[in-house]
Amino acid sequence: MRPLEDGVRPWTEPGVYHVAPGVYRIPLPMPNDGLKAVNVYALTDGDSLVLIDSGWAIPDARDQLEAALSGIGAGLGDIREFLITHVHQDHYTLAVTVRREYGTPIALGRQERATLTAVAEPDRPPLADQLPLLLRAGGRPVLEALTKAFGTTPPDRSKQLWEEPDEWLTSGRRTVLDGRRLDVVHTPGHTAGHVVFAVPDADLLFTGDHVLPHITPSVGLHAAPVELPLRDFLDSLRLVRSMPDARMLPAHGPVSPSVHARVDELLRHHDRRLDEITAIVTDGAHTAYEVALRLTWTRRARALTELDPFNQALAVLEVAAHLDLLVARETLTATDTEGLRHYAGA
């Protein structure tokens, strides 16, 4: 497989794409109908190889990663380490399978520890923490559809890949290859321990799921829920905006010329959403589920009921995150009655 210059094909097309000197983008498949691929990035100096994120542990992803690495004269056994932006399956689990075979070290953000502990519990049913949050949000119809789709039986843990990393990352500079340094930046929101990796001397930022070119990352799906995930996410966006602008190398979507431009779009989007949600509550909707029913979703402006159960759950929990931030800002008030959270104007 010969490396191609990035941008010559749709971003999801399998291959290995030259992004910058010593940096290659490798899109790998995902086993669902939503996001079609996840970008893994290979950094190499000709002798050593480091991967940022790893892909989902499915046979097609492993085969495509192996084929792509062969195009730059390397194999799975040549990977010096995995630097993981966050603990979701499409970023973390293929690294675990490679480590089991080759002993390759894995580094993950320190604040992901609670999530990793939660998802590794042997008797944990699917979406264990999200179900009570959906009830509190008034989303029983979504909960019932979600339970029907995913069941309540804990998965076979013998097939799970939730193992601890070899290193817990903290913010700061590190050398990953001879002469190549990365800045690790903690950017909570999408997950509690999400990190991005900046290459200051090359004006590159590996943004993981924190900044994506076409979609807004979810903030409501935490295996170990946090108090105000949207506040964390917006603060992390502002942190990235305060850094020098750089080319954006995202986990899902094409490489883009400016992180700042996309961050500005995301901040404006959430400002509009917060205003929209405030108006809907003022107009008489009082639970996150009721608000979600009055909003439109995705770029196609779909109704909540047009989404599949999993994305309905994401939507309701996303609204709950916005509502709780509005309460923290004293724009709205909240009262909890018999396990249900009601919102009203301040």
N, C-alpha and C positions, 0 to 999 in steps of 0.2 A: 504494500500500500504506500503510494508516494504522497508526501505532504503537498498540500495545495495552499495557495494564498487564501486567507480568510475572506469571506464575502463573495466567493465565486459560486456558491451553492446556497440553497436554503439552509438555515442554521441547524436544522434537525438532521440533515443528511449525514450518514455515517462517513467517517474519514478522520484524517488528522490535518489540521489547518494551522498554518504559520500565522501567528498574531503579532509577534515582536521578536527581536533577537533572543533566541533561546527559550521562547514561549510558544506553546502549541495548544490549540483548543481541540478537545476530543468529545464530540457529542455521543452520549450513550443512551440506549432505549430504556423506557420505563414500562412497567406492566399494567398500565391503566389507560383509560380513554381521555384523560384530561391533558396534563402536560405530556408532550410526546417524547421529550428527551431532557437530559441533564448534561450540562457541560462540565467536563473534567479538564483541568489545565495541567499540562506537563511543563516543568521547568528543567532545563538541562544545560550543562556547560560542555557537553560532549563526553564527559567522563561520568558524571553523577546525574541522577534523575530524582526529582521530587514532584509529587502530585498534589494539587489542591483539589480536594474532594475526590470521590472514588467511584460513584455510581451505585446503583441498586444491585444487590446480590442475586442476579438472575443469569442464567447461562448465556443469553444473547449479549448482555452487557459485558460479561467477562470476555467472550470471544471477540467482540468489537474492540475492547480496550487492548487486548493482546495484539490484534491485527494493526491497530493504530500505532502502538508503540514500536512494532516491527518497522514501520515506515520511518522512524527516526533512529533506527539501529539499536533498539532496546527491547527488553522483555519484562515480564512481571517481576522476575527475580532481581532486576536491576534497580527497582524503585528503592531509594534510600529511606524515604519516609512519606507518610500521608499527612498533609495538613488539612484538617476538616473544618469547614465553616460552621456547621451545626449538625445536630445529632439525628436529623430525619433520615429515613431509610435510603432515599435516593442519593444521599451524600456520604453516608457512613458505612453501610453494611458490606459493600463489596471490598472495602479496605479490611474488614474483619476476616473475610474468607481468604484474601491474599495473605494476611498475617498468619493465619493458621497454616498455610503452606510454606511461606518463605520467611516468616519471622519479622516482617516489615513493621517498624514502629508506626504508631498512630498518635497524632496530637490533636486534641479537642479542647474547646473553651472550658475553663474551670467551672463556669456557672451552668454548664449542662449536666453537672453531677446529679442534681436532684431528679431531672428528667430521666436520665439513664437508669437511675435506681428504680424509679417508678415503673418504667416500661419493662424492666427485667424481672419484676415480681412474678413468681411462678403461677400464682392463681389469679392474676389480674385479667378481668374480662376486657373485651375490646372497648375502647373509648371510655374507660371507667370514670375518668374525671369529668368528661364532657356531659355525661348523662344527667347528673344532678345540676349542672350549670344550665342545661336546656330546660329542666323543670323550673328552675328559678326564673328563667327568662320567659316562662309561659309557653314554651315550645313543645308541649306534650305530643302533638301530631308529628312533629319532626322526630322526636325521640322514638315514637312507635315505629315510624318508617325506617329509622336508622337501625333499631334493634332487629327489625325483620330482615334488613339487608345484611347485617354483620353478625347477628346472633349474640349470645351472651356467654358462650362457652370459651374459656381461656384457650389460646392457641397452644399447640404442642411446643413447649419451650426447648425441646431437643433440637428444633429446627430454627430457633431464634438466634440472632446475631448481636444481641445487646451485651457486648463485653466492654469492660473499661478500656480507655486508651492507655498508652504507655506514658503519655505526658499530658498534664492539664495546662493548657495555654493561659497566659495572662498577657495583658497589654504591654507592648514594648517591642524593641527591635531585636531581630535575630538574624543570624547568617544561615542561609539554607544551602547555598552552593559557594564555591570559591569565588569571591568577588561579588556575590549577589546577596543583598540584604532585603528583608521584608519587615514592615511594621505591622504588628498584630494589634488590631483595634477592636475593642469590645463594643458590639452594636446590638444590645438586647431589643426585643420587640417581637420579631417573628418567632424566635425562641429566646429563652432566658440567657443562654450562653453563646449566642451567635457572635461570630467574629468576621471581620473582613481583613484582607491582606493588601497592604499598600506597598508598591515598589517606587519609592520616591525618586530614585535616580532615573527611572524610565517612564514616569507619569502613567503608571498603571494601577488600577484598583480592582482586585478580585472581590466582587461584592456578594457572592453567594446568593441567598434569597433576600438579602436586606434591600437592595435596590435592583429592580428588574425593569427591563425596557417596555414591556407591554402590559403587565398586570401589577396590581398592588398585592404584596404578600399578606397572607392571613396573619392576624395577631391573636385570634381567639382560641387556637387549638394547642393548648399546653398540657402535656401529660402531668406536669406538676404546676398547677395554675399559679399565676402571679397576680399581684394586687391590681396594677393598672398597666396592662401590656401596651395599650395604645400610647399612653404617656411615654413609656420607655422607647417605643418605636419612633415617635416624633422627635424625642430628644436625640436618638441615635442618628436620625436623618440630619438634624441640625449640626451634630458633631461632624458628620461626613461633609456637610456643606461648608464647615469652617476650615476643612483641610484644603490644600491646593487641588485645583481641578485636575482630572486625569481621565484617561480612557477607561470606560466601564467594561469589565469582563464579568458578565453575570452568569449565574447558574442555569438560567432558562432564558433563551433569547439570544439575539446576535450581539456581538461586541459593538459598543456605541461610543461615539467620540467624546462625550462629556457626562461625567457623573453629576455635576452640578445642575445641568439642564434637567435631568430626570428627577433629581431630588426636589427641585423647585416645582415640577409638575405634581409630584406626590404630595408635597406640603399643601399646594393649592387644592388638590383633590380632597384631602382630609378636612381642610377648612370648610369647603363647600358641603361635605358630608355632615359635619358637625352642625352647620347652620340648618341643613335640610332636616336632620333628625330633631333638632330643637323645635322647628316649626311643626313637625308631625306630632310631637308630644303636646305642644300647645293646642293643637287641633283636636286632641282627644285620645290619641293612642297612649297606652300606659305601661305596656310591657315590651321587652325587646322583640318578642315574636310579633306583636301587633305592629310595631314600627317596621319590622322587616317585610311584612306583608304589603306595606304601602310604598316601599322603595323599589327601584328597579336594580337589576344585577347583571354584571358583565357588560362588555361593550355593546352587546346586542339588546340591552335594556329589557331583560327577561323578568317576568314576575317570579317571586320566590317559589311558587308552586310548580314552575316549569323546570326547576333545578332538580337534580337527583338528590336523594336523602343526605348524602355526605356533604354536598355543597349547600344544601339548605341549612344543615347544622353549622357549617362554616359561616354562612351569612348571618344567622341568628346570633351566634357568639361574637361575630364582628360588630353587630349593632350593640350588643351588651357592652362591649369594650368602649365604644363611642359614648354610650349613655353614662357609664361609670366615670369616664373622664369629664363629661359635662357636670356630673355631680361634684367631682373633686374641684372643678373650677367654680362651683356655686352658681352655675347657669341653670341647673335643674336640682330637684330634690328626689330622694329615694326613700321608700319605706318597704320593709320586709314583713309580709303577713302570710303565715301558714306556708312558708317555703317559697313564696312568690314575691318577686321584686316589682314594685310599682313606681313609676316615675311621674313627676309633675313639674310644672314651672316653679322656679324659685320665688 
